[in-house]
Amino acid sequence: MRKRVKKKSNFSVLLKRRESSTKKQQQQHTSQDLSLSLSSPLYRLLEGRDHHSTVSRRYHFQDYLIICTCSETVEEAKMGTLSKVLCLMLLCCIVAAAEGTLKYKDPKQPLGARIRDLMNRMTLQEKIGQMVQIERSVATPEVMKKYFIGSVLSGGGSVPSEKATPETWVNMVNEIQKASLSTRLGIPMIYGIDAVHGHNNVYGATIFPHNVGLGVTRDPNLVKRIGAATALEVRATGIPYAFAPCIAVCRDPRWGRCYESYSEDYRIVQQMTEIIPGLQGDLPTKRKGVPFVGGKTKVAACAKHFVGDGGTVRGIDENNTVIDSKGLFGIHMPGYYNAVNKGVATIMVSYSAWNGLRMHANKELVTGFLKNKLKFRGFVISDWQGIDRITTPPHLNYSYSVYAGISAGIDMIMVPYNYTEFIDEISSQIQKKLIPISRIDDALKRILRVKFTMGLFEEPLADLSFANQLGSKEHRELAREAVRKSLVLLKNGKTGAKPLLPLPKKSGKILVAGAHADNLGYQCGGWTITWQGLNGNDHTVGTTILAAVKNTVAPTTQVVYSQNPDANFVKSGKFDYAIVVVGEPPYAEMFGDTTNLTISDPGPSIIGNVCGSVKCVVVVVSGRPVVIQPYVSTIDALVAAWLPGTEGQGVADALFGDYGFTGKLARTWFKSVKQLPMNVGDRHYDPLYPFGFGLTTKPYKM
């Protein structure tokens, strides 16, 4: 009888990463496979019938294929049971070992190593998904997971519910984020919103003066503090990314976005880029030009709109900027030098064209100049449906638009609804080798650099720890300070010897006239709660100019308010003086383009009825200089208040002398629209009030 020989059993577990999209990535992954030999401890467990065969079982876990193999002595049935049990027992050990190879999840690793590690693990579809930004209303968990969407935004007025609380916002953002985190690689999405004068989409937020007023202050430290306050309020709603600041140099007030510009002078615009470290945090030393976001109290900023958007012909929105290279680089580009040096995380491309070529298709400027010469290392994002508008009419040739936009160097595409069409089209063009994979990798590297820098991988979910920052007392006081510093006193008294301002607080009876005096919507302008802004006082929280006047005057002073008083009412009223508040209605973008720049009705008649009968100060609430020359001789005092936002008390602070007027025009105030465009330094410069003009007053001694 032949003696039976027991053979040593062998059981092994192989942990193997799934196949990647390129041969190079497959080779890299092979070196990271993990094999655990478990034969010795399992000798007695695996003894049994002598079957000279090898049996394997395969299990999938996230990014890995787990292969359990047994040979020599184990029957197949027993192998199946044992492999399952052993895999469960060893799962924690295996995952821990595997996680040790995931450099991108380790914050101690160098930034470049984390980016490379994650990119090497990604499929082409995952890479494309990171380049896509979609609107909140279509960002379902299913869509986020299926298409690996990299970013979501709230368009103007896009909110989870009317008058939504910070908790509602945070819960919505986190729900979307959790879907992103549940994908194979768990790459967090980045949520963005237009916070262009405070967190202006959100009910109860502090609404700061629009940029046209902030430029008047010439106070970089003030705008830096506004940036910091805005960042806290944006974070209060769980959002880490703000599409601000606008660093356009508006050269024609007929443009409907002129109030988003700090000045017609690029040097003031450069100074105001100090809002970027306010939003993002102060750039550490030796990090010049590198995107930086300093923790959970800060947000990624977005300098916009690259470049020349403020110089279009006749101020027509999204039009052609006709100017030579010296003019483009000397007037419209300087703000971007400062923005890049201050570590701005993202830059948004303009709808406009330069000498006929749409900026969304301008490879020379986006890639050649911004990325290669200025060494901008953040990501370039399109504007809303920006690549669609490369053609006229928009979406005429979508294949060309996708090719032109991506080839120009745009990294993230604000689709925001037709994401499947974009994904299909770019995938097809990559497959056909029209768009090289190197262009996709450049975009991906930039997007991931910003996400890693922001700390999104470490703390992707928001909480309510900053909820009390929304509309806080401190932020409203800051906005009030900004309002009074942004006011420009254009006239004070019909003769210099008899100034009207400051107004006395103690009087018998005063008149406040004009719809703009008691209308928060008008006071805030466009991009407030909704894209185009609103009419009325119930859409957000704030102090109207009328309420501010009542808060300021003595208790014995009678304040009479009339939206549109006739001359007889004024003459019979026996008023000591009147405050007339007139201006423009809210608007945004192309809906604000105009050729007449007049005060909206019945503003002119109110000025005539009131100022013809009683001493008056006219306060103009507008996003730009407007036609005022016909009324100047009738007016005793004239104040440009721009679009002051929610804190109307700042207007009363200066009118009644608690603080003096200090603002100086950052825009030329024309006599007639026939003079436009007219900017400081032009050969034929004959304004009503020149750039830099502004009377001053001293505060009353307390």
Long-range contacts (C-beta under 8 A, 24 or more apart in sequence): 4-50, 6-47, 6-73, 7-50, 7-72, 7-73, 8-39, 8-43, 8-72, 9-39, 9-42, 9-43, 9-46, 9-47, 9-70, 9-71, 9-72, 9-73, 9-74, 10-37, 10-39, 10-70, 10-71, 10-72, 11-38, 11-39, 11-42, 11-46, 11-68, 11-69, 11-70, 11-74, 11-82, 11-86, 12-36, 12-37, 12-38, 12-39, 12-68, 12-69, 13-38, 13-66, 13-67, 13-68, 13-69, 13-86, 13-87, 13-90, 13-94, 14-66, 14-67, 14-69, 15-64, 15-65, 15-66, 15-94, 15-97, 15-98, 16-64, 16-65, 16-66, 16-67, 17-63, 17-64, 17-65, 17-121, 18-60, 18-63, 18-64, 18-65, 20-120, 20-121, 20-122, 20-123, 21-122, 21-123, 21-124, 22-437, 25-120, 25-121, 28-120, 29-120, 29-121, 32-101, 34-94, 34-97, 34-98, 34-101, 36-90, 36-93, 36-94, 36-97, 38-86, 38-90, 42-86, 45-82, 46-70, 46-73, 46-74, 46-82, 47-73, 48-73, 48-74, 48-75, 48-78, 49-73, 49-75, 51-75, 51-76, 55-79, 55-80, 57-83, 57-84, 57-87, 59-87, 61-91, 61-94, 61-95, 62-184, 63-121, 63-184, 63-185, 64-98, 66-94, 104-457, 105-457, 107-455, 107-457, 107-458, 111-449, 111-452, 111-453, 114-448, 114-452, 114-457, 115-445, 115-448, 115-449, 115-452, 118-185, 118-187, 118-448, 119-441, 119-444, 119-445, 119-448, 121-185, 122-185, 122-444, 124-427, 124-430, 124-437, 124-440, 125-423, 125-427, 126-183, 126-184, 126-185, 126-187, 127-440, 127-441, 127-444, 128-423, 128-426, 128-427, 128-430, 128-440, 129-423, 130-187, 130-412, 130-443, 130-444, 130-447, 130-448, 131-411, 131-412, 131-413, 131-426, 131-440, 131-443, 131-444, 131-447, 132-412, 132-413, 132-415, 132-419, 132-422, 132-423, 133-192, 133-381, 133-412, 133-413, 133-414, 133-415, 133-416, 134-415, 134-416, 134-417, 134-419, 135-415, 135-416, 135-417, 136-160, 136-172, 136-176, 138-416, 138-417, 138-419, 139-176, 140-179, 141-175, 141-176, 141-178, 141-179, 142-179, 143-419, 144-176, 144-179, 144-180, 144-183, 144-189, 145-179, 145-180, 145-182, 145-183, 147-419, 147-420, 147-423, 148-183, 148-187, 149-180, 149-189, 149-419, 150-187, 150-189, 150-190, 150-412, 150-447, 151-189, 151-190, 151-191, 151-192, 151-241, 151-412, 152-176, 152-189, 152-190, 152-191, 152-192, 153-191, 153-192, 153-193, 153-243, 153-414, 153-416, 154-191, 154-192, 154-193, 154-194, 154-201, 154-239, 155-194, 155-384, 155-416, 155-531, 156-194, 156-201, 156-527, 156-530, 156-531, 156-532, 156-588, 157-201, 157-529, 157-530, 157-531, 158-201, 159-201, 159-202, 159-203, 162-203, 163-203, 163-204, 164-202, 164-203, 165-467, 166-236, 166-237, 166-238, 166-464, 166-466, 166-467, 166-470, 167-464, 167-467, 169-202, 169-237, 169-238, 169-239, 170-237, 170-238, 170-462, 170-463, 170-464, 170-467, 172-238, 173-237, 173-238, 173-239, 173-462, 174-238, 174-461, 174-462, 177-460, 177-461, 177-462, 178-461, 180-460, 181-460, 187-448, 187-451, 187-457, 188-451, 188-456, 188-457, 188-460, 190-240, 190-241, 190-300, 190-450, 190-451, 190-454, 190-456, 191-238, 191-239, 191-240, 191-241, 192-239, 192-241, 192-242, 192-243, 192-300, 192-302, 193-234, 193-239, 193-241, 193-242, 193-243, 194-242, 194-243, 194-244, 194-527, 195-230, 195-233, 195-234, 195-242, 195-243, 195-244, 195-299, 196-243, 196-244, 196-245, 196-246, 196-260, 196-527, 197-524, 197-527, 197-528, 197-643, 197-645, 198-226, 198-229, 198-230, 198-233, 198-475, 198-479, 198-645, 198-646, 199-230, 199-233, 199-234, 199-236, 199-237, 199-470, 200-524, 200-527, 200-528, 200-529, 201-529, 202-233, 202-237, 202-470, 203-529, 203-539, 203-540, 203-541, 204-470, 204-471, 204-540, 204-541, 205-233, 205-470, 205-471, 205-540, 206-233, 206-470, 206-471, 206-472, 206-475, 206-476, 206-478, 206-479, 206-645, 206-646, 206-647, 207-479, 207-524, 207-528, 207-540, 207-542, 207-645, 207-646, 207-647, 208-478, 208-479, 208-482, 208-645, 209-479, 209-482, 209-483, 209-486, 209-642, 209-643, 209-644, 209-645, 210-259, 210-260, 210-525, 210-527, 210-623, 210-642, 210-643, 210-645, 211-245, 211-246, 211-259, 211-260, 211-261, 211-262, 211-272, 212-250, 212-258, 212-259, 212-260, 212-261, 212-262, 212-623, 212-624, 212-642, 212-643, 212-666, 212-667, 213-482, 213-483, 213-486, 213-487, 213-641, 213-642, 213-643, 213-644, 214-262, 214-272, 214-482, 214-486, 215-261, 215-262, 215-263, 215-268, 215-269, 215-272, 215-666, 215-667, 216-485, 216-486, 216-487, 216-488, 216-642, 216-663, 216-664, 216-665, 216-666, 216-694, 217-482, 217-485, 217-486, 217-663, 218-268, 218-271, 218-664, 218-666, 219-485, 220-271, 220-272, 220-274, 221-274, 222-481, 222-482, 222-485, 223-272, 223-274, 223-275, 223-278, 224-274, 224-275, 224-277, 224-278, 225-278, 225-478, 226-275, 226-278, 226-478, 226-479, 226-482, 227-274, 227-275, 227-276, 227-277, 227-278, 227-279, 227-301, 228-278, 228-279, 228-297, 228-298, 229-278, 229-469, 229-474, 229-475, 229-478, 230-278, 230-279, 230-299, 231-278, 231-279, 231-280, 231-297, 231-298, 231-299, 232-297, 232-466, 232-469, 232-475, 233-466, 233-469, 233-470, 233-471, 233-472, 233-475, 234-299, 235-296, 235-297, 235-298, 235-299, 235-462, 235-466, 235-469, 236-466, 236-467, 236-468, 236-469, 236-470, 237-462, 237-470, 238-462, 238-463, 239-299, 239-462, 240-293, 240-299, 240-300, 240-454, 240-456, 240-462, 241-299, 241-300, 241-302, 241-345, 241-346, 242-279, 242-299, 242-300, 242-301, 242-302, 243-302, 243-304, 243-348, 244-275, 244-279, 244-301, 244-302, 244-304, 245-272, 245-273, 245-275, 245-276, 245-279, 245-301, 245-302, 245-303, 245-304, 246-304, 246-305, 247-272, 247-273, 247-303, 247-304, 247-335, 247-336, 247-339, 248-304, 248-305, 248-309, 248-310, 248-332, 249-310, 249-311, 249-331, 249-332, 249-335, 250-310, 250-315, 250-624, 250-667, 251-310, 251-311, 251-315, 251-331, 251-677, 251-679, 252-310, 252-311, 252-312, 252-314, 252-315, 252-676, 252-677, 253-315, 253-597, 253-624, 253-625, 253-667, 253-670, 253-676, 254-314, 254-315, 254-316, 254-593, 254-594, 254-595, 254-597, 254-673, 254-676, 255-310, 255-312, 255-315, 255-316, 255-317, 255-592, 255-593, 256-315, 256-317, 256-587, 256-588, 256-589, 256-590, 256-591, 256-592, 256-593, 256-594, 257-309, 257-310, 257-317, 257-588, 257-589, 257-592, 258-310, 258-315, 258-592, 258-623, 258-624, 258-667, 259-525, 259-526, 259-592, 259-623, 259-624, 259-642, 259-643, 260-527, 261-310, 262-666, 263-666, 263-667, 264-666, 264-667, 264-668, 264-679, 264-680, 264-691, 265-666, 265-680, 265-691, 266-330, 266-331, 266-332, 266-334, 266-335, 267-334, 268-666, 269-334, 269-335, 270-334, 270-335, 270-337, 270-338, 273-303, 273-335, 273-338, 273-339, 273-342, 274-342, 275-301, 276-301, 276-303, 276-339, 276-342, 276-343, 276-344, 277-342, 277-343, 280-342, 280-343, 280-344, 280-345, 283-342, 283-343, 287-343, 288-341, 288-343, 289-340, 289-341, 289-343, 289-374, 289-375, 289-376, 289-377, 290-343, 290-377, 290-453, 291-343, 291-344, 291-345, 291-346, 291-377, 291-378, 291-449, 291-450, 291-453, 292-343, 292-345, 292-453, 293-345, 293-450, 293-453, 293-454, 293-455, 295-455, 296-455, 296-459, 296-465, 296-466, 297-466, 300-345, 300-346, 300-450, 300-454, 301-344, 301-345, 301-346, 302-344, 302-345, 302-346, 302-347, 302-348, 302-381, 303-335, 303-336, 303-339, 303-344, 303-346, 303-347, 303-348, 304-347, 304-348, 304-350, 304-383, 305-348, 305-349, 305-350, 305-351, 305-352, 305-359, 305-383, 306-336, 306-347, 306-348, 306-349, 306-350, 306-359, 306-365, 306-366, 306-370, 306-380, 307-332, 307-333, 307-336, 307-350, 307-354, 307-359, 307-365, 308-332, 308-350, 308-352, 308-354, 308-359, 309-350, 309-351, 309-352, 312-352, 314-595, 315-593, 315-676, 315-677, 316-590, 316-593, 317-351, 317-589, 317-590, 317-592, 317-593, 318-351, 318-352, 318-389, 318-590, 319-352, 319-353, 320-352, 320-353, 320-354, 320-355, 320-356, 321-352, 321-353, 321-354, 321-355, 322-355, 323-354, 323-355, 328-354, 336-370, 336-374, 337-374, 340-370, 340-374, 340-375, 340-376, 344-378, 345-378, 345-379, 345-450, 345-453, 345-454, 346-378, 346-379, 346-380, 346-381, 346-412, 346-450, 347-376, 347-378, 347-380, 347-381, 348-380, 348-381, 348-382, 348-383, 349-380, 349-381, 349-382, 349-383, 349-386, 349-410, 350-383, 351-383, 351-386, 351-389, 358-389, 358-390, 358-404, 360-386, 360-387, 360-389, 360-390, 360-401, 360-404, 360-405, 360-408, 360-410, 361-390, 361-404, 361-405, 361-407, 361-408, 362-408, 363-407, 363-408, 363-409, 366-408, 366-409, 366-410, 367-408, 367-409, 370-409, 371-409, 377-446, 377-449, 378-446, 378-449, 378-450, 379-411, 379-412, 379-443, 379-446, 379-447, 379-449, 379-450, 380-409, 380-410, 380-411, 380-412, 380-446, 381-410, 381-411, 381-412, 381-413, 381-414, 382-410, 382-412, 382-413, 382-414, 383-414, 384-414, 384-416, 385-414, 385-415, 385-416, 386-410, 386-413, 386-414, 387-413, 398-425, 399-425, 399-429, 402-426, 402-429, 403-429, 403-434, 403-435, 406-435, 406-439, 406-443, 407-435, 407-439, 409-442, 410-443, 411-442, 411-443, 411-446, 411-447, 412-443, 412-447, 471-541, 476-646, 476-647, 479-645, 479-646, 479-647, 479-650, 480-647, 480-649, 480-650, 480-653, 481-650, 482-645, 482-647, 482-650, 483-641, 483-644, 483-645, 483-647, 483-648, 483-649, 483-650, 483-651, 483-653, 484-650, 484-651, 484-653, 484-654, 484-659, 485-662, 485-663, 486-641, 486-642, 486-644, 486-650, 486-663, 487-639, 487-640, 487-641, 487-650, 487-651, 487-654, 487-661, 487-663, 488-639, 488-640, 488-661, 488-663, 488-664, 488-665, 488-693, 488-694, 489-637, 489-638, 489-639, 489-654, 489-661, 489-663, 489-694, 489-695, 489-696, 489-697, 490-638, 490-639, 490-640, 490-669, 490-689, 490-693, 490-694, 490-695, 491-632, 491-635, 491-636, 491-637, 491-638, 491-695, 492-637, 492-695, 492-697, 493-636, 493-637, 494-636, 499-637, 499-697, 500-577, 500-615, 500-617, 500-636, 500-637, 501-617, 501-637, 501-654, 501-655, 501-657, 501-661, 501-697, 502-654, 502-655, 502-656, 502-657, 502-697, 502-699, 502-700, 503-577, 503-579, 503-617, 503-655, 503-656, 503-657, 504-576, 504-656, 505-552, 505-553, 505-554, 505-557, 505-656, 506-553, 506-554, 506-556, 506-557, 507-553, 507-554, 507-557, 507-576, 507-577, 508-557, 508-558, 508-574, 508-576, 509-557, 509-558, 509-560, 509-573, 509-574, 509-575, 509-576, 510-549, 510-553, 510-557, 510-558, 510-559, 510-560, 510-575, 510-576, 510-577, 510-578, 510-579, 511-560, 511-561, 511-562, 511-565, 511-570, 511-573, 511-575, 511-577, 511-578, 511-579, 511-610, 511-614, 512-545, 512-546, 512-549, 512-559, 512-560, 512-561, 512-562, 512-578, 512-579, 512-581, 513-561, 513-562, 513-563, 513-564, 513-565, 513-578, 513-579, 513-580, 513-581, 513-606, 513-610, 514-563, 514-564, 514-580, 514-581, 514-582, 514-603, 514-606, 515-563, 515-564, 516-545, 516-581, 516-582, 516-583, 516-619, 516-621, 517-544, 517-545, 517-546, 517-549, 517-561, 517-579, 517-581, 517-619, 518-544, 518-545, 518-546, 518-547, 518-561, 518-563, 519-544, 520-544, 520-646, 521-586, 522-583, 522-584, 522-585, 522-586, 522-621, 523-621, 523-643, 523-644, 523-645, 523-646, 523-648, 524-586, 524-643, 524-644, 524-645, 524-646, 525-584, 525-586, 525-587, 525-623, 525-643, 526-586, 526-587, 526-588, 526-589, 526-592, 526-623, 527-588, 528-586, 531-588, 531-589, 532-586, 532-587, 532-588, 532-591, 533-586, 533-587, 533-588, 534-586, 535-585, 535-586, 540-646, 541-646, 542-645, 542-646, 542-647, 542-648, 543-646, 543-647, 543-648, 543-649, 544-648, 545-579, 545-581, 545-619, 545-621, 545-641, 545-648, 545-651, 545-652, 546-581, 546-648, 547-648, 548-648, 548-649, 548-650, 548-651, 548-652, 549-579, 549-652, 549-655, 551-649, 551-652, 552-649, 552-652, 552-653, 552-655, 552-656, 552-658, 553-656, 564-602, 564-605, 564-606, 565-606, 565-609, 565-610, 566-609, 567-608, 567-609, 567-612, 567-613, 569-609, 570-609, 570-610, 570-613, 570-614, 571-613, 573-614, 575-614, 576-614, 576-615, 577-614, 577-615, 577-616, 577-617, 578-610, 578-611, 578-614, 578-615, 578-616, 578-617, 579-616, 579-617, 579-619, 579-655, 580-606, 580-607, 580-610, 580-611, 580-616, 580-617, 580-618, 580-619, 581-618, 581-619, 581-621, 582-606, 582-607, 582-618, 582-619, 582-620, 582-621, 583-620, 583-621, 583-622, 583-626, 583-641, 584-621, 584-622, 584-623, 584-626, 587-623, 592-623, 595-673, 596-627, 596-673, 597-624, 597-625, 597-626, 597-627, 597-673, 598-626, 598-627, 599-626, 599-627, 599-628, 604-630, 604-631, 607-631, 607-634, 607-635, 608-634, 611-635, 611-636, 617-655, 619-651, 619-655, 624-667, 625-667, 625-668, 625-669, 625-670, 627-672, 627-673, 628-669, 628-688, 629-671, 629-672, 629-688, 632-688, 640-665, 640-669, 654-697, 656-700, 657-697, 657-698, 657-699, 657-700, 658-699, 658-700, 659-699, 660-696, 660-697, 660-698, 660-699, 661-694, 661-695, 661-696, 661-697, 662-694, 662-696, 663-694, 664-692, 664-693, 664-694, 665-689, 665-690, 665-691, 665-692, 665-693, 665-694, 666-691, 667-691, 669-693
